[in-house]
Amino acid sequence: MKYNAFKKLDKVEDVVRQQLKDNIVCRDNTTYLHYLILKDYYKATSDKGKQCDTEAFLSDLYDLLHYAPNAETIQRARRKVQNKYKEYQPKKAVKELREKLMDDYSDYAVAD
């Protein structure tokens, strides 16, 4: 596989594994797992770009993640609109990239 966009998956898997190990709640709650990972990434970013109090932001982020639809649900709905109903199609380049990523992911998944 020439284009290996999925090397990052191993790193994400390590982060997820550590959170699952350290936080039992995450084992049953993907939203909380997502929140903790975003929280760690946010705290690791530079303070220069932060425009509000970190704790206030993280509280708002948790509320958004808890009440808003999760990323997987939104992605599934987009796929349904575009693939099943053939509406609002992406640009050709995006469509080709998605197909390439699907092929790469298939190769990655079979490799394990």
TITITOR-864689 format. One line per 2 residues: number of its first residue (from 1); their letters; for each residue x, y, z of N, C-alpha, C, O. Coordinates in nm, 4 decimals. Atoms other than C-alpha are relative to their C-alpha. Example, Ala and Ser with C-alpha at 12.3 -4.5 7.8 and 13.67 -1.06 7.14 Angstrom:
1	as	0.0890:-0.1190:0.0000:1.2300:-0.4500:0.7800:0.0900:0.1200:0.0000:0.1936:0.1181:0.0665; -0.0820:-0.1190:-0.0060:1.3670:-0.1060:0.7140:-0.0770:0.1090:0.0730:-0.0261:0.2198:0.0899
***
This chain:
1	mk	0.0850:-0.1169:0.0000:0.0000:0.0000:0.0000:0.0901:0.1239:0.0000:0.1645:0.1468:0.0953; -0.0850:-0.1179:0.0125:0.1681:0.3208:-0.1187:-0.0469:0.1122:0.0924:0.0348:0.1747:0.1600
3	yn	0.0572:-0.1103:-0.0764:-0.0641:0.5688:0.0535:-0.0503:-0.0550:0.1320:-0.1555:-0.1188:0.1374; 0.0373:0.0593:-0.1278:-0.0764:0.4793:0.4201:-0.0501:0.1070:0.0961:0.0236:0.1513:0.1841
5	af	0.0601:-0.1015:-0.0862:-0.3103:0.7289:0.5858:-0.0393:-0.0576:0.1345:-0.0784:0.0173:0.2240; 0.0518:0.0628:-0.1209:-0.3922:0.4796:0.8576:0.1072:-0.0324:0.1032:0.0793:-0.1003:0.2020
7	kk	-0.1033:0.0163:-0.1025:-0.0596:0.4786:1.0414:-0.0415:0.0717:0.1282:-0.0090:0.0275:0.2384; 0.0458:-0.0763:-0.1160:-0.2195:0.7384:1.2700:-0.0992:-0.0804:0.0841:-0.1142:-0.0544:0.2035
9	ld	0.0971:0.0799:-0.0751:-0.4824:0.4822:1.3690:0.0670:-0.0734:0.1150:0.0080:-0.0882:0.2221; -0.0707:0.0690:-0.1077:-0.2230:0.2939:1.5708:0.0231:0.0937:0.1183:0.0107:0.0522:0.2335
11	kv	-0.0218:-0.0968:-0.1066:-0.1449:0.6100:1.7680:-0.1308:0.0299:0.0719:-0.1332:0.0374:0.1947; 0.1313:-0.0241:-0.0599:-0.5142:0.6811:1.8264:-0.0394:-0.1199:0.0843:-0.0943:-0.1041:0.1933
13	ed	0.0315:0.1210:-0.0748:-0.5580:0.3223:1.9364:0.0741:-0.0015:0.1337:0.0188:-0.0448:0.2348; -0.0762:-0.0064:-0.1246:-0.2838:0.3740:2.1955:-0.0642:0.0974:0.0991:-0.0733:0.0682:0.2184
15	vv	0.0652:-0.0995:-0.0854:-0.4575:0.6863:2.3305:-0.1302:-0.0568:0.0555:-0.1587:-0.0438:0.1746; 0.1259:0.0608:-0.0434:-0.7922:0.5056:2.3424:0.0263:-0.1093:0.1030:-0.0421:-0.1166:0.2051
17	rq	-0.0335:0.1096:-0.0921:-0.6352:0.2031:2.5113:0.0343:0.0553:0.1388:-0.0105:0.0018:0.2402; -0.0392:-0.0587:-0.1284:-0.4820:0.4242:2.7823:-0.1215:0.0560:0.0748:-0.1338:0.0382:0.1960
19	ql	0.1207:-0.0543:-0.0645:-0.8134:0.6020:2.8488:-0.0887:-0.1128:0.0524:-0.1427:-0.1035:0.1626; 0.0814:0.1144:-0.0436:-0.9982:0.2699:2.8671:0.0603:-0.0651:0.1240:-0.0116:-0.1125:0.2120
21	kd	-0.0687:0.0573:-0.1157:-0.7374:0.1459:3.1125:-0.0201:0.0878:0.1237:-0.0484:0.0376:0.2325; 0.0016:-0.0930:-0.1130:-0.7442:0.4592:3.3312:-0.1405:0.0405:0.0459:-0.1584:0.0784:0.1617
23	ni	0.1343:-0.0508:-0.0303:-1.1176:0.5432:3.3198:-0.1049:-0.1055:-0.0326:-0.1435:-0.1221:-0.1483; 0.0953:0.1093:0.0188:-1.3625:0.2589:3.3687:-0.1289:0.0475:-0.0678:-0.1892:-0.0270:-0.1450
25	vc	0.1237:-0.0536:0.0586:-1.6573:0.4833:3.2705:0.0066:-0.0013:-0.1521:-0.0949:-0.0222:-0.2186; -0.0176:-0.0043:0.1457:-1.5139:0.5086:2.9173:-0.0323:-0.1332:-0.0667:-0.0656:-0.1369:-0.1852
27	rd	0.0246:0.1316:0.0585:-1.5614:0.1373:2.8657:-0.1449:-0.0169:-0.0430:-0.1752:-0.0968:-0.1316; 0.1420:0.0078:0.0322:-1.9380:0.1884:2.8538:-0.0539:0.1262:-0.0648:-0.1705:0.1299:-0.1042
29	nt	0.0504:-0.1295:0.0431:-1.9601:0.5478:2.7340:0.0971:0.0634:-0.0997:0.1950:0.1267:-0.0604; -0.0864:-0.0529:0.1055:-1.8045:0.6465:2.4008:0.0050:0.1521:0.0016:0.1083:0.2112:-0.0298
31	ty	0.0022:-0.1457:-0.0059:-1.9131:1.0083:2.4449:0.0999:0.0501:0.1029:0.1728:0.1460:0.0774; -0.0945:-0.0409:-0.1038:-1.7149:1.0356:2.7671:0.1442:-0.0291:-0.0434:0.2347:0.0496:-0.0156
33	lh	-0.1317:0.0323:0.0550:-1.4187:0.8636:2.6022:0.0437:0.1088:-0.0975:0.1566:0.1574:-0.0905; -0.0281:-0.1056:0.0979:-1.4358:1.1159:2.3168:0.0339:0.1299:0.0725:0.1299:0.1982:0.0369
35	yl	-0.0239:-0.1217:-0.0777:-1.4567:1.4011:2.5683:0.1390:-0.0009:0.0636:0.2118:0.0979:0.0536; -0.1302:0.0058:-0.0674:-1.1501:1.2848:2.7641:0.1158:0.0133:-0.0984:0.2171:0.0764:-0.0682
37	il	-0.1051:-0.0108:0.1015:-0.9448:1.2494:2.4474:0.0095:0.1439:-0.0506:0.1194:0.1979:-0.0632; -0.0017:-0.1399:0.0428:-1.0484:1.5958:2.3249:0.0563:0.0898:0.1097:0.1303:0.1840:0.0811
39	kd	-0.0506:-0.0777:-0.1135:-0.9759:1.7347:2.6722:0.1524:-0.0074:0.0065:0.2187:0.0949:0.0239; -0.1457:0.0154:-0.0023:-0.6226:1.5932:2.6673:0.0661:0.0753:-0.1149:0.1671:0.1429:-0.0956
41	yy	-0.0556:-0.0703:0.1154:-0.5584:1.7269:2.3171:-0.0096:0.1512:0.0195:0.0833:0.2248:-0.0138; 0.0188:-0.1440:-0.0215:-0.7006:2.0681:2.4126:0.1008:0.0527:0.1013:0.1613:0.1578:0.0806
43	ka	-0.0948:-0.0448:-0.1023:-0.4872:2.0927:2.7252:0.1435:-0.0008:-0.0525:0.2287:0.0714:-0.0007; -0.1343:0.0072:0.0572:-0.1823:2.0040:2.5139:0.0258:0.1113:-0.1020:0.1399:0.1321:-0.1431
45	ts	-0.0183:-0.1083:0.0970:-0.2431:2.2948:2.2742:0.0554:0.1243:0.0687:0.0505:0.1371:0.1910; -0.0578:-0.1245:-0.0500:-0.0782:2.6332:2.3127:-0.1075:0.0897:0.0612:-0.2201:0.0953:0.0117
47	dk	0.0931:-0.0938:-0.0625:-0.2437:2.8863:2.5433:-0.0251:0.1223:-0.0879:-0.1233:0.1936:-0.0674; 0.0154:-0.1171:0.0879:-0.1967:3.1507:2.2700:-0.1327:-0.0003:-0.0729:-0.1962:0.1042:-0.0866
49	gk	0.1220:0.0068:0.0788:-0.4942:3.0271:2.0712:-0.1276:-0.0089:0.0812:-0.2369:0.0032:0.0260; 0.1179:0.0157:-0.0855:-0.7278:2.9819:2.3666:-0.0585:0.1368:0.0329:0.0125:0.2261:0.0793
51	qc	0.0635:-0.1294:-0.0184:-0.9792:3.2636:2.3937:-0.0919:0.0049:0.1208:-0.1625:0.1038:0.1406; 0.0837:0.0002:-0.1192:-1.1552:3.1635:2.7145:0.0627:-0.0888:0.1059:0.1620:-0.1569:0.0805
53	dt	-0.0475:0.0819:-0.1103:-1.1024:2.9940:3.0474:-0.0095:-0.1477:-0.0361:-0.1126:-0.1939:-0.0851; -0.0058:0.1414:0.0373:-0.9989:2.6316:2.9984:-0.1116:-0.0813:0.0640:-0.1776:-0.1597:-0.0041
55	ea	0.1033:0.0795:-0.0681:-1.2357:2.4883:3.2590:-0.1399:0.0323:-0.0517:-0.2226:-0.0578:-0.0653; 0.1307:-0.0381:0.0558:-1.5341:2.6859:3.1224:-0.0175:-0.0626:-0.1382:-0.1245:-0.1138:-0.1710
57	fl	0.0070:0.0594:0.1327:-1.4534:2.5684:2.7717:-0.0254:-0.1505:0.0085:-0.1107:-0.2042:-0.0621; 0.0151:0.1452:-0.0119:-1.4188:2.2056:2.8793:-0.1381:-0.0375:0.0518:-0.1927:-0.1407:0.0125
59	sd	0.1365:0.0241:-0.0475:-1.7500:2.2251:3.0651:-0.0993:0.0120:-0.1163:-0.1879:-0.0719:-0.1323; 0.0866:-0.0176:0.1172:-1.9201:2.3592:2.7518:0.0198:-0.1132:-0.1000:-0.0767:-0.1623:-0.1586
61	ly	-0.0297:0.1098:0.0918:-1.7466:2.0951:2.5406:-0.0690:-0.1282:0.0457:-0.1284:-0.1998:-0.0350; 0.0649:0.1205:-0.0517:-1.8723:1.8182:2.7664:-0.1503:0.0051:-0.0254:-0.2093:-0.0943:-0.0676
63	dl	0.1438:-0.0136:0.0247:-2.2290:1.9522:2.7416:-0.0331:-0.0222:-0.1475:-0.1296:-0.0910:-0.1807; 0.0231:0.0190:0.1432:-2.2041:1.9699:2.3628:0.0121:-0.1471:-0.0392:-0.0730:-0.1993:-0.1112
65	lh	-0.0186:0.1405:0.0340:-2.0695:1.6162:2.3362:-0.1112:-0.0865:0.0577:-0.1497:-0.1870:-0.0019; 0.1046:0.0790:-0.0649:-2.3363:1.4898:2.5741:-0.1350:0.0145:-0.0707:-0.2079:-0.0836:-0.0851
67	ya	0.1339:-0.0250:0.0548:-2.6390:1.6510:2.4042:-0.0065:0.0036:-0.1528:-0.1111:-0.0261:-0.2105; -0.0004:-0.0070:0.1469:-2.5371:1.6970:2.0398:0.0192:-0.1412:-0.0569:0.0725:-0.2286:0.0115
69	pn	-0.0257:0.1309:0.0603:-2.5351:1.4025:1.7984:0.1505:-0.0223:-0.0115:0.2263:0.0715:-0.0363; -0.1435:0.0261:0.0055:-2.1984:1.2291:1.7997:0.0495:-0.0036:-0.1446:-0.0293:-0.0080:-0.2391
71	ae	-0.0627:-0.0074:0.1323:-1.9556:1.2348:1.5083:-0.0384:-0.1187:-0.0874:-0.0581:-0.1027:-0.2078; 0.0355:0.1190:0.0781:-2.0403:0.8786:1.4015:-0.1422:0.0103:-0.0550:-0.1674:-0.0278:-0.1693
73	ti	0.1390:-0.0153:0.0445:-2.4135:0.9550:1.3819:-0.0085:0.1001:-0.1142:-0.0785:0.0771:-0.2128; -0.0017:-0.1016:0.1056:-2.3494:1.2668:1.1754:0.0616:-0.0575:-0.1273:0.0106:-0.0350:-0.2371
75	qr	-0.0657:0.0596:0.1169:-2.1132:1.0759:0.9460:-0.0922:-0.1019:-0.0668:-0.1022:-0.1055:-0.1894; 0.0940:0.0989:0.0562:-2.3664:0.7929:0.9029:-0.1129:0.0685:-0.0759:-0.1517:0.0237:-0.1838
77	ar	0.1083:-0.0735:0.0661:-2.6404:1.0437:0.8171:0.0482:0.0617:-0.1314:-0.0236:0.0600:-0.2313; -0.0543:-0.0558:0.1250:-2.4148:1.2163:0.5615:0.0127:-0.1077:-0.1055:-0.0242:-0.0874:-0.2211
79	rk	-0.0145:0.1100:0.0964:-2.3343:0.8821:0.4004:-0.1347:-0.0424:-0.0562:-0.1466:-0.0708:-0.1753; 0.1325:0.0419:0.0452:-2.7020:0.7937:0.3837:-0.0556:0.0994:-0.1025:-0.1079:0.0596:-0.2065
81	vq	0.0498:-0.1020:0.0934:-2.7955:1.1236:0.2181:0.0753:-0.0082:-0.1323:0.0147:-0.0007:-0.2391; -0.0795:-0.0007:0.1230:-2.5079:1.1006:-0.0301:-0.0030:-0.1327:-0.0742:-0.0089:-0.1341:-0.1971
83	nk	-0.0100:0.1300:0.0671:-2.4968:0.7269:-0.0995:-0.1350:-0.0629:-0.0303:-0.1553:-0.1158:-0.1396; 0.1304:0.0628:0.0216:-2.8539:0.6060:-0.0571:-0.0911:0.0877:-0.0848:-0.1540:0.0407:-0.1797
85	yk	0.0913:-0.0909:0.0705:-3.0425:0.9126:-0.1769:0.0652:0.0754:-0.1144:-0.0028:0.1443:-0.1904; -0.0762:-0.0623:0.1094:-2.7681:1.0374:-0.4136:-0.0192:0.1517:-0.0051:-0.0233:0.2105:-0.1131
87	ey	0.0171:-0.1449:-0.0078:-2.8161:1.3968:-0.2934:0.1286:0.0645:0.0506:0.2052:0.0034:0.1251; -0.1086:-0.0823:-0.0516:-2.5569:1.6674:-0.2326:0.1346:-0.0727:-0.0038:0.2033:-0.0847:0.0976
89	qp	-0.1223:0.0768:0.0196:-2.2650:1.4712:-0.3721:0.1236:0.0867:0.0220:0.1206:0.2068:-0.0048; -0.1240:-0.0751:-0.0179:-1.9093:1.5733:-0.2838:0.0663:0.0255:-0.1349:0.0267:-0.0302:-0.2373
91	kk	-0.0788:-0.0232:0.1211:-1.6636:1.7066:-0.5371:0.0650:-0.1309:-0.0418:0.0838:-0.2212:0.0397; -0.0593:0.1225:0.0532:-1.5057:1.4441:-0.7586:0.1281:-0.0377:0.0755:0.1503:-0.1549:0.1060
93	av	-0.1270:0.0265:-0.0694:-1.1677:1.4786:-0.5841:-0.0252:-0.0584:0.1393:0.0467:-0.1484:0.1827; 0.0328:0.0500:-0.1339:-1.3270:1.4209:-0.2411:-0.0533:-0.1428:-0.0094:-0.0186:-0.2285:0.0718
95	ke	0.0555:0.1336:0.0193:-1.5193:1.1204:-0.3684:0.1112:-0.1016:-0.0283:0.1108:-0.2121:0.0258; -0.1127:0.0885:0.0314:-1.2009:0.9691:-0.5131:0.0871:-0.0243:0.1234:0.1329:-0.1362:0.1466
97	lr	-0.0794:0.0156:-0.1214:-1.0118:1.0343:-0.1895:-0.0692:-0.0938:0.0982:-0.0038:-0.1783:0.1593; 0.0743:0.0889:-0.0897:-1.2866:0.8653:0.0143:0.0106:-0.1453:-0.0454:0.0277:-0.2356:0.0365
99	ek	-0.0127:0.1364:0.0520:-1.2734:0.5620:-0.2129:0.1409:-0.0547:0.0268:0.1575:-0.1715:0.0619; -0.1376:0.0402:-0.0256:-0.8951:0.5526:-0.1773:0.0198:-0.0335:0.1482:0.0846:-0.1325:0.1820
101	lm	-0.0108:0.0250:-0.1431:-0.9205:0.5768:0.2012:-0.0717:-0.1290:0.0401:-0.0246:-0.2020:0.1274; 0.0710:0.1258:-0.0286:-1.1766:0.2942:0.2063:0.0863:-0.1190:-0.0399:0.0956:-0.2170:0.0339
103	dd	-0.0887:0.1080:0.0451:-0.9386:0.0759:0.0045:0.1183:-0.0163:0.0961:0.1541:-0.1281:0.1332; -0.1122:0.0050:-0.0929:-0.6478:0.1677:0.2333:-0.0432:-0.0593:0.1341:0.0301:-0.1381:0.1938
105	ys	0.0469:0.0522:-0.1280:-0.8551:0.0934:0.5418:-0.0247:-0.1497:-0.0104:0.0055:-0.2243:0.0828; 0.0211:0.1447:0.0191:-0.9549:-0.2449:0.4011:0.1332:-0.0736:0.0078:0.1435:-0.1779:0.0723
107	dy	-0.1339:0.0604:-0.0047:-0.5856:-0.3239:0.3474:0.0534:-0.0003:0.1432:0.1115:-0.0992:0.1879; -0.0469:-0.0127:-0.1375:-0.5049:-0.2014:0.6995:-0.0710:-0.1002:0.0909:-0.0070:-0.1653:0.1735
109	av	0.0779:0.0897:-0.0855:-0.7845:-0.4038:0.8611:0.0359:-0.1460:-0.0230:0.0385:-0.2247:0.0716; -0.0342:0.1374:0.0336:-0.6869:-0.7240:0.6806:0.1416:-0.0324:0.0474:0.1719:-0.1485:0.0749
111	ad	-0.1404:0.0216:-0.0366:-0.3183:-0.6779:0.7745:0.0168:-0.0494:0.1425:0.1161:-0.1151:0.1734; -0.0140:0.0420:-0.1406:-0.3824:-0.7390:1.1449:-0.0288:-0.1451:0.0198:-0.0212:-0.1947:0.1322
***
